[in-house]
Every structure is written in C-alpha cells, then in structure tokens.
Amino acid sequence: MASEILSELLLEYDQKKRKAELDLEERKQELFKKIPRLQEIEDTLNSYAINTAKNILNGNNSSLSDLTEKLNTLKKEKAQILKDNNIPESYLEPYYECKICKDTGYINNSGSASTLCSCIKQKLLDISYNKANISNLAQENFDTFNPLIYSDEVNFDKYKMKISPRANILLIKEKCIDFINNFDNLDSHNLLFTGNTGLGKTFMTNCIASELIKKGKNVLYQTAPVLLETVIDNKMSKYKNSRQDDFYKNVLEADLLIIDDLGTECLNSMKLSELFTILNTRLLNLNNKATKTIISTNLDINNIFKNYEERIGSRIVGFYDIYYFFGDDLRFKLKQK
C-alpha cells in the first residue's frame, strides 16, 4: 500500500468530514431560527451532558438518575417537535459519506488498535489496481439492469437452449442476488460467467461489485492477462517493494476477486501455476474470512479443461456455479437504438 496514496486519501477524508459537520451547523442554525425551542433544548442537553460527566469524575452518583430523567424528557420533546414539523431526526446529524467510519477512514475497535475502514480500502484498490476496470458502477448496477434488451424468443436451433435469453438473464440475476446475500457463507460457491462477448457478463459482475461495496466488502477487478503478468513480474522482480507485496496480498485476500477475460492470456507453466495458487488459496477462506471469486470468460467448461490443467478445471467445476450467457450481441442492439 503506497503511503503517499493513503496520506492523500486521509486528507480528502478529513475535508469531507469537516464539510459534513459544517453543513450540519448551517442546517441547525437555519432550523433554530424557525424553531427557537430546539436551540434551548440543544443548549440544555449539552449543559446536562457536561454536568453528568463532572459528577461521574467526582464520584457523585446521587444526582445521575435525576439528570438522566431530565435528559430523556428533553430528548422526547425534541423528537416530538421534529415529528410535528415533518423533520427527520437524521436532519440534526452529520451526513457522512460513510456511516461506518464517519468519514475518518478508520474504525476504532474496542480493546485493539484502529483499522482501516472498508470504504478507504476500496478506494486504495481502485486507485492502485482497479483503475478503469471498475469505474462504471454508477451506470452498471441492478438499478439500471434492463432485461427487455434480451430477446424473449425461445430458439433452440439458434441458442441450443430451451429457454429464451431474457428468461435466462433473469435467472442469472436471481442467482447473483443469492450470491450477494450469502457472500459470508464459507460453503457458498463462487461464480463462473461464460458466453460470447457482448452478452452482459461484465455488466453483471459490476452489478455484484456495486452491491458488495455497499455492504462494506472490498473488490479487486483485474483482467486475466494483467493479473497473471503482474503477479509474475512482481515475483521475478529483483527490486521488491511494499506495493508489489500488497498487490499479491490483495489478490489472495480481497473479499471479492473478479478475473475478467480468462482465456485471453498467453499461457505458460508459470501462469498456470500462479492461477491455480490464486484460485486454490481463495477457496481456503483463510482466517475464517470469506474470499469469493468471479471468473468471466468466453470459454465453455470443456475448453477450460482443454486449455488449462485438470486441477484448475476441477476446482472450477467443484467450487463454482457456472452460468451461460447467450443471445444476440447487446452492443450491436444498443447502437441501433
């Protein structure tokens, strides 16, 4: 992990946090002008909080119950005023971009050192490795998913399937949602998307990535050629550095690894060995942490066995749910509209 990138991100986070808190103060002042009683309650609550802290420090617990009762009464009055004016209670809270770390980038764990929040971990992955691979999540997600662009024609002669492309993609979407909902189940399978180009495999992986990032998971997205070349280059380099070590660590430990375009890399024994190590290590769910993988490829399962070692094919057959994308090239269809 490059320290300079982390430093820049932490500065960005500090600015976001300050802006959220300044925005809150502006909202408060506007609201207090309209409803002065809220200002009075806020000041009294702050005063009670200070008095409560002083009493605890001085060992004077006799008046704590009285203060607590007064605090609860004021909080109920405040909540009722907000309700009567159709104002959500969250209006008087900072609108942090990340509700987990409150835009600090860190999570404070009780009894242990603070750790990087999943949101900043994902930003580090995006900047350092994902780059353009995972930049379309705002446009490619389940909210923008449109099954109507797939044909509802059942044509066995053309597709060699007994259902239509539309029925098939709806089934795949349902299974992808199951994958997301059961992500932390160590026994649930990984995913293999196979089919020709232009049928929505990348779109579907982006949908999954988008939902998992919302859940606080980190996602590493690499094409097979870049992934394997980078891993081998890093291992062969005479001048190792922390960023190289971080890349391989993230490949093995990222919550979700997406390997796109499997089958487009130039194969050799080293790449086959590294691919097996990556797939096999991630199947082990080290430290009892779910590490799932999605593979996207134009190869069918027979060609995977033919082009790769049997041990790679057997891992995929045994531990991946395989979904076949078929239909007409959607890119051509969309250009016609």
Summary of the structure (lengths in Angstrom):
residues: 337
radius of gyration: 26.3
end to end distance: 44.0
largest distance: 84.7
contacts: 937
relative contact order: 0.10
helix: 60%
strand: 10%
